[in-house]
Amino acid sequence: MNKVESIIKEELGKAIIDVAVRQIQTWAKKELNLLKFALDYPLIIPLNETKFIIDNFIINIENQHCIVVTKDKKLIHNFYSKKAAVLYCFFEKLGYYNLGFDILNRDKKVAKVHDDLKFYIQKLTSKKVDTFKKTLYYLKYLDSKIKMQTYNRDLEKIITNAKYMKIWEKIL
């Protein structure tokens, strides 16, 4: 009889804990929705080291230069810069769509040139490429490196300018 009682108590304890966890999760979701829609500025919620939420955007950091931004389970862009990804989400939430679009386009340019650089490095280190093609790849690599510096500078410039905009006064 004692064994049956202990098993019943154990099962009852598990059931009570499950109900309590579900109620806490439901309450937390309701509170989160209230906070998300009641605030005038974006709410940042870190989920773990590589994933966090800004308003309806989910930012997943896959590596240093691949930050995946999704909204409502739809891919927005694989950002090259973490700062650009965060600012894009902020501007979209606050209604500064032109600034968000500008950051998105500049980040796309940087990401494309970064991919080109990786491709040219791969081709330059390949042993199957003849000398003429290696020379061509080297020249394209140098051209892409110059573009990368220019595009990176432009992206950093717009990010720096965004830090000094009036919108931060509303938030802070």
C-alpha positions as CSV (number, residue, x, y, z in Angstrom):
1,M,0.0,0.0,0.0
2,N,2.9,2.4,0.8
3,K,4.3,1.9,-2.6
4,V,1.0,2.8,-4.3
5,E,0.6,5.9,-2.1
6,S,4.2,7.1,-2.9
7,I,3.6,6.6,-6.6
8,I,0.3,8.5,-6.5
9,K,2.0,11.3,-4.5
10,E,4.8,11.5,-7.1
11,E,2.4,11.6,-10.0
12,L,0.3,14.2,-8.3
13,G,3.4,16.3,-7.6
14,K,4.4,16.1,-11.3
15,A,0.9,17.1,-12.4
16,I,0.9,20.1,-10.1
17,I,4.3,21.2,-11.3
18,D,3.2,20.9,-14.9
19,V,0.1,22.9,-14.3
20,A,2.0,25.6,-12.5
21,V,4.7,25.8,-15.3
22,R,1.9,26.1,-17.9
23,Q,0.2,28.9,-16.0
24,I,3.5,30.8,-15.6
25,Q,4.2,30.5,-19.3
26,T,0.8,31.7,-20.2
27,W,1.1,34.7,-17.8
28,A,4.6,35.5,-19.1
29,K,3.4,35.5,-22.7
30,K,0.5,37.8,-21.8
31,E,2.8,40.2,-20.0
32,L,5.3,40.1,-22.8
33,N,2.6,41.0,-25.4
34,L,1.4,43.9,-23.1
35,L,4.9,45.2,-22.9
36,K,5.7,44.8,-26.6
37,F,2.6,46.7,-27.7
38,A,2.3,49.3,-24.9
39,L,5.8,50.6,-25.2
40,D,6.8,53.3,-27.8
41,Y,10.3,51.9,-28.1
42,P,11.5,48.4,-28.9
43,L,11.9,45.9,-26.1
44,I,15.1,43.8,-26.2
45,I,14.8,40.3,-24.8
46,P,17.9,38.1,-24.8
47,L,17.1,34.4,-25.1
48,N,20.7,33.1,-24.9
49,E,24.2,34.1,-26.0
50,T,23.3,33.9,-29.7
51,K,19.6,34.7,-29.9
52,F,17.5,37.7,-28.9
53,I,14.3,39.4,-29.7
54,I,13.6,43.0,-30.6
55,D,9.9,43.7,-30.9
56,N,8.7,41.2,-33.6
57,F,12.2,40.6,-34.9
58,I,14.2,37.6,-33.9
59,I,18.0,38.0,-34.2
60,N,20.1,34.9,-34.4
61,I,23.9,35.3,-34.4
62,E,25.3,32.3,-36.3
63,N,28.9,33.7,-36.5
64,Q,30.7,37.0,-36.4
65,H,29.5,38.1,-39.9
66,C,26.2,36.2,-40.2
67,I,23.4,37.6,-38.2
68,V,20.1,36.3,-39.3
69,V,17.1,38.6,-38.8
70,T,13.5,37.2,-39.1
71,K,10.1,38.7,-38.6
72,D,7.1,36.5,-38.2
73,K,9.1,33.5,-39.2
74,K,10.1,35.2,-42.5
75,L,13.7,35.9,-43.3
76,I,14.5,39.6,-43.6
77,H,18.2,39.5,-44.2
78,N,21.4,37.8,-43.2
79,F,23.3,40.8,-41.9
80,Y,27.0,41.2,-42.0
81,S,27.1,43.6,-39.0
82,K,25.5,43.0,-35.7
83,K,25.1,46.8,-35.1
84,A,23.4,47.1,-38.5
85,A,20.9,44.3,-37.7
86,V,20.0,45.8,-34.3
87,L,19.6,49.3,-35.7
88,Y,17.5,48.0,-38.6
89,C,15.1,46.4,-36.1
90,F,15.0,49.6,-34.0
91,F,14.3,51.8,-37.0
92,E,11.6,49.5,-38.3
93,K,9.8,49.5,-34.9
94,L,10.0,53.3,-34.5
95,G,8.8,53.9,-38.1
96,Y,12.0,55.3,-39.5
97,Y,11.7,53.1,-42.6
98,N,14.0,55.1,-44.8
99,L,16.9,54.8,-42.4
100,G,16.2,51.1,-41.9
101,F,16.2,50.6,-45.6
102,D,19.4,52.5,-46.0
103,I,21.1,50.4,-43.4
104,L,19.8,47.2,-45.0
105,N,21.1,48.2,-48.4
106,R,24.5,49.2,-47.2
107,D,24.8,46.0,-45.2
108,K,23.9,44.0,-48.3
109,K,26.7,45.7,-50.2
110,V,29.2,44.8,-47.5
111,A,27.9,41.2,-47.3
112,K,28.2,40.8,-51.1
113,V,31.7,42.1,-51.2
114,H,32.6,39.9,-48.2
115,D,31.3,36.8,-50.1
116,D,33.3,37.9,-53.2
117,L,36.5,38.2,-51.1
118,K,36.0,34.7,-49.7
119,F,35.4,33.4,-53.2
120,Y,38.6,35.0,-54.6
121,I,40.7,33.8,-51.7
122,Q,39.4,30.3,-52.3
123,K,40.3,30.5,-56.0
124,L,43.7,32.0,-55.3
125,T,44.6,29.2,-52.9
126,S,43.3,26.5,-55.3
127,K,46.1,24.5,-57.1
128,K,43.9,23.8,-60.1
129,V,43.9,27.4,-61.4
130,D,46.4,28.4,-64.0
131,T,48.6,31.5,-63.7
132,F,46.6,33.8,-65.9
133,K,43.4,33.1,-64.0
134,K,45.2,33.5,-60.7
135,T,46.3,37.0,-61.8
136,L,42.7,37.8,-62.8
137,Y,41.5,36.6,-59.4
138,Y,44.2,38.5,-57.6
139,L,43.2,41.8,-59.4
140,K,39.5,41.1,-58.6
141,Y,40.5,40.4,-55.0
142,L,42.3,43.7,-54.7
143,D,39.4,45.5,-56.3
144,S,36.9,43.8,-53.8
145,K,39.2,44.6,-50.9
146,I,39.1,48.4,-51.8
147,K,35.3,48.1,-52.2
148,M,35.0,46.4,-48.8
149,Q,36.9,49.2,-47.1
150,T,34.6,51.8,-48.8
151,Y,31.4,50.0,-48.1
152,N,32.4,49.2,-44.5
153,R,33.3,52.9,-43.9
154,D,29.9,53.9,-45.3
155,L,28.0,51.4,-43.1
156,E,29.9,52.5,-40.0
157,K,29.3,56.1,-40.9
158,I,25.5,55.6,-41.0
159,I,25.6,53.6,-37.8
160,T,27.6,56.3,-36.1
161,N,25.2,59.0,-37.3
162,A,22.2,57.0,-36.1
163,K,23.6,57.0,-32.6
164,Y,23.3,60.8,-32.5
165,M,19.7,61.1,-33.8
166,K,16.9,62.5,-31.8
167,I,15.0,59.2,-31.5
168,W,17.3,58.0,-28.7
169,E,16.0,60.9,-26.6
170,K,12.5,59.4,-26.7
171,I,13.9,56.0,-25.5
172,L,16.3,57.3,-22.9
